Amino acid sequence: MGRVSPPTDADLDAEVQADVHTFTVPSQAHAQRLDKWLAQCVPQYSRSHLQGLVEAGHVLLDGQAVASSRKLKAGQTLRVHLVPPPEQLAFQPEPMALDVVFEDAHVLVIHKPAGLVVHPAAGNWRGTLLNGLLARDPAAAQLPRAGIIHRLDKDTSGLMVVGRTLAAVTSLVRDMAERTIRRRYLALVHGEFASPTATFDEPIGRDPDTRVRMAVHPSGKPARTDVTRVAVQAGVSAVRCALHTGRTHQIRVHLSHHGHPLVADAVYGGKPLLGMQRQALHAVELGLAHPVTRAPLSFHATPPADFLAAWQHVAGEIPPV
């Protein structure tokens, strides 16, 4: 077997919550593969996860790291650090600074910074907005997705609403489904957007050729985006976008499909410009009925410095809503 890599910080963090078990190989397991027998001993974890523990050095046979395929001998001692899969560690509180725009007992409105992942997923099991919400309000652990009812992409900045009670979450989810929550975005796109206004009413689904992308596709779900041109400068257009649906990457997909990828959106063909190193998209406005009182609420978020400087270069100051 090759050299076992030292555990990463994530491994060490996980080991805090790991159980250590010791097994003696019985005669009936003699000559069996290590991973096969281990899966019988620890049925709560998948064989693939256990193989990963073996390869990471969390499983020692007579004190030595070995390969998953090693054949066992009766009487050998197996010491196993049962590190949980990362998804089991995802829903943990992690204190973080959140830019709270509005808060009461029922609802929370935040200004999400670019670079913050909203919900744990493969590659981002920790350090997400959900982890921050759990740390900020322990009661959020009793809510679906800690009260998150919609998402912004990692590199999109701007406004999000979160429910703080089950009644509020239920009401907000219903309002989102009925399309009564107003969401407005600012975007900088490549090319001169020809029409003063446009509506893209085209279904969006997973790109059949590239799984990390979405695409306009006949088998996709209905998606509608309204776009208004604000200004054009040196081959870049400043536009406002209104969402009527909330498909994954919706604005990015619709605009790139029509030849106007967002500035610095590498996934959809946008090149860095005007100092932007992440997709030039900002959720500037959020309007909704309070989930309990039904009083109208409206919020506006000034873009972060990188986006604001790029926008001003193309369109000047952003007028207040």
Beta strands, then each sheet from edge to edge (+ up, - down):
strand 1: 19-24
strand 2: 59-61
strand 3: 64-65
strand 4: 77-82
strand 5: 100-103
strand 6: 107-112
strand 7: 157-163
strand 8: 182-190
strand 9: 197-201
strand 10: 204-206
strand 11: 214-216
strand 12: 224-233
strand 13: 236-243
strand 14: 281-289
strand 15: 296-300
sheet 1: 1+ 4- 2+ 3-
sheet 2: 5+ 6- 7+ 14+ 8- 13+ 12- 9+
sheet 3: 5+ 6- 7+ 14+ 15-
sheet 4: 10+ 11-
end
